């Protein structure tokens, strides 16, 4: 999971792309728009991690709130990827054993 502010995402990817593992889902949790380029976090990831990482990329979206999760209130999120296999893999890994945290899948990145 990449859970960093969008404004720092590009530099993190550039500095670390040689050390990222291949074959492991790379899932964004960032929201917003990069100020200089007006790109979304997923567009930044596409630009900076081309080729061998492309089929492993995805994004996680809420809404989810720490307080509600801490109180074990029902929380539903969606993992999106252009690869159904990656969405389903992340769904399986992140879904809770009870009904309090549920992950749905989608192929709609935006």
N, C-alpha and C positions, 0 to 999 in steps of 0.2 A: 504494500500500500504506500503510495506517495501522498502524504498528507502535509504538504507545505504550502505557504502562500503562493499564489500564481506569479507574483512579481519575482520570485526566486526560483521558479521551476526550471526555466531555460538554463540558467547557469548551473544548477544542480545536475541536470541531464548531461550537459556538455562536459562538465568536470568528471562525471562518473560513468559515462556510457561504456567505457572500455572495461569496467569492472562489473557491470550488471550481468546477472546470469541469463543465459538463453534458455528458453523452454519453461520459464516461470512466468505466471501472469504478472503484469505490471499494471496495477490498478490505481487510477487517480482518484483522490478525494478532494482535490482543489476545485474551487468555483471561481467565477469571475472572468475578467478580461485582462490580458497583459496591457499595461498602459501604452507602451511605446509602439507595439505592433497591432493592437486591438484584436489579438488572437485569443481563442479559448484555450484552456489548459490542454485539451485533447489535440488541438491543432499544433500547439507547441511541441507536444510529445511526438506527433507524427513527423514534424520537421527535424527534430533532434535525435530521434531513434528510428531511422529508416531501416529497411531491409530485414535483417534477421529477427528484429523485435516486433515487427508490424503485427503479426498474427497473435501476439500475446498481450496486446494492449487493451485496456478497458477503463471504465469509469464507474464510480460508486456515487449514487445520489440519494438524498433523503426525501422528506425531512426526517431527521433524527436529532434528538436533544439529549445531552448527557444526563440531565436531571431525570427525565422520564425513563431513560434506560436504567439509571441507578435505582429507580423505584420499581423496576421490573414491569413497567407499563408496556403494552404492546408497541413494538417499533417495527416499521416496514421500510425497507430500502430497496433500491433497484441497482443491479450491476448490469452495465451495458458494454457490449463488445461487438465488433463486426464478426467475431468468431463465436458461434453458439457453444462450441466446446469450452472455450475460456469462460464464458458467462456461467455455464453449468458447473464448471469446476470450482469457480469462486463461490457460487451459490452453495454448493455442497460443503465447502470449507467453512464458510461464515455463518451458515444457518444454525441457530440454537437448537438444542434438543427439545426445548419446550416451545410454546407458541409466543413467547415474549419478543423474540427477535427473528424476523423472517426476511429472507432475501428473495426477490423476484428477479427475473432476467428479461433483457430486452436487447434488440439489435440497433436501437435508436440512440446514437451517441449524443445528439443534440437534444 
